[in-house]
Amino acid sequence: MKRLFILLIAAAILNLGALSQSFAKIDRKAAAESVKAEFLHAWNGYKKHAWGNDDLKPLSKSHHNWYAEPLLMSPVDGLDTMYIMGLRQEADATREYVKKTLNFDKDLSVQKFEIVIRLLGGLLSSYQITGDKELLKLADDLGRRLLPAFESPTGLPYKHVNLRTGKVSTPISNPAETGTLLIEFGTLSKLTGKPIYYEKAKRALVETYKRRSPIGLVGTRINVETRQWTNTGSHVSAEIDSYYEYLFKCWKLFGDKQCKAMWDDSIIAINKYLADDVNGELWYGHADMVTGKRTETTWGALDAFFPAILALSGDLDRAKRLQDSSFKMWNFHGIEPEVYNYKTGQVEHAGYPLRPEIVESTHYLYQYTKDPKYLAMGKKLWDDFVKHCRTDAGYAHLKSVVTKEKNDAMQSFVLAETFKYFYLLFAPDKTLDFRNVVFNTEAHPIKRTWE
């Protein structure tokens, strides 16, 4: 047994040596150019088959719109990625099209959260990059039309609001949708000099925090009219995820000390009740917000943003361990599933809608450590992404990471986030001032230009 143990250790050392050699072989310039070329492939597919609409359907070579009329999701979401990649001519042409075409005076009841992170965030980021005041004017018009969503008895925003009439609907919301607004509305406030945007979004964030349980956790769904939780499951996954992200990032962007205090309080409860050490691996599972009792041992593609926020907040040890777990999940089937049970090793939701979060965390960890391990990790993610998701018209969701069967969809966040984080991982560090920008949850970089 002792001899076997020694042989296993020796093999592990040899493997580490081989990995170290492979790390050194990553050609960042070539990888960045590959990402740029594939972004253009996806963008040109959108232009050819879906221009003027929200999203490309790459298998049928047609389009998808979120609502009865398009809101140019892909052009607005992808615009700052073009500028970051140096595709200025294409970006300028797209910017002129957006200015000429985009109009928010529409009788549409929209999902406020998605409109804020994609359109408001995209317009603000591209305004900061270009200085084009027409983009800020569009952002201000959009922000004004979204304000009625905050007129609930609690200050927590309704899930839907009509862009023309201001009529609100859907009082059952979640922490992500009530608390992922301050980066965008706060930036709009600073750039326009209108305090109401900051005040409304900040109140919503604080009211979400105030509804945490006695042990410091929030639940999955809440009634914005009564403040009552309708689902007490707690986790860092869908419907909660970016609430936690914005607590720390709003401290970093605005210097808001209350946001920092709310993050400091929240992360203690997260690490106490959600962190799960299984066979030496770190995962974050689900628990009841009131009792702290473990309810699910699942982790997934959306959860994979959490190493990034851990690294951003200074907890590199946990960030590294958790990223290793995410990468393990990816490698089971050569691409990550939407939901994976880390206790049983079984995929519980096999779809892959081209999520960016694991790439985001890889980029953050490389920026903070400069460890070539994360370049090699990113290159593996990139090669698998291209291998399994590329089509002749763009990139497609996977119905199943097991069978690799494709699904006819390419959402705008692929242009805004997935390609951007891949590119920034491999591009020269000077491409973007990583330490002095804050990415919203849709990967739109915002700078503190108001002081």
HELIX and SHEET records of a PDB file:
HELIX    1   1 LYS A    2  ALA A   24  1                                  23    
HELIX    2   2 ARG A   28  ALA A   50  1                                  23    
HELIX    3   3 MET A   73  ILE A   84  1                                  12    
HELIX    4   4 ARG A   88  THR A  101  1                                  14    
HELIX    5   5 LYS A  112  ILE A  115  1                                   4    
HELIX    6   6 VAL A  116  LEU A  120  3                                   5    
HELIX    7   7 GLY A  121  THR A  130  1                                  10    
HELIX    8   8 LYS A  133  LEU A  146  1                                  14    
HELIX    9   9 LEU A  147  PHE A  150  5                                   4    
HELIX   10  10 PRO A  175  GLY A  179  1                                   5    
HELIX   11  11 LEU A  182  THR A  192  1                                  11    
HELIX   12  12 PRO A  195  LYS A  210  1                                  16    
HELIX   13  13 ASP A  241  PHE A  254  1                                  14    
HELIX   14  14 LYS A  257  TYR A  273  1                                  17    
HELIX   15  15 ASP A  303  PHE A  305  5                                   3    
HELIX   16  16 PHE A  306  LEU A  312  1                                   7    
HELIX   17  17 LEU A  316  HIS A  333  1                                  18    
HELIX   18  18 GLU A  357  THR A  369  1                                  13    
HELIX   19  19 LYS A  373  CYS A  389  1                                  17    
HELIX   20  20 PHE A  413  PHE A  413  1                                   1    
HELIX   21  21 VAL A  414  THR A  418  3                                   5    
HELIX   22  22 PHE A  419  PHE A  426  1                                   8    
HELIX   23  23 ASP A  429  THR A  431  5                                   3    
HELIX   24  24 PHE A  434  ASN A  436  5                                   3    
SHEET    1   A 2 ASP A  55  LYS A  57  0                                        
SHEET    2   A 2 SER A  62  HIS A  64 -1                                        
SHEET    1   B 3 SER A 109  GLN A 111  0                                        
SHEET    2   B 3 HIS A 160  ASN A 162 -1                                        
SHEET    3   B 3 VAL A 168  SER A 169 -1                                        
SHEET    1   C 3 ILE A 172  SER A 173  0                                        
SHEET    2   C 3 ARG A 221  ASN A 223 -1                                        
SHEET    3   C 3 TRP A 229  ASN A 231 -1                                        
SHEET    1   D 3 GLY A 233  SER A 234  0                                        
SHEET    2   D 3 HIS A 286  ASP A 288 -1                                        
SHEET    3   D 3 ARG A 294  GLU A 296 -1                                        
SHEET    1   E 2 ALA A 275  VAL A 278  0                                        
SHEET    2   E 2 GLU A 281  TYR A 284 -1                                        
SHEET    1   F 3 THR A 298  GLY A 300  0                                        
SHEET    2   F 3 VAL A 339  ASN A 341 -1                                        
SHEET    3   F 3 GLN A 346  HIS A 349 -1                                        
SHEET    1   G 2 ARG A 390  THR A 391  0                                        
SHEET    2   G 2 GLY A 394  TYR A 395 -1                                        
SHEET    1   H 2 HIS A 397  LEU A 398  0                                        
SHEET    2   H 2 LYS A 406  ASN A 407 -1                                        
SHEET    1   I 2 VAL A 437  PHE A 439  0                                        
SHEET    2   I 2 PRO A 445  LYS A 447 -1                                        
END                                                                             
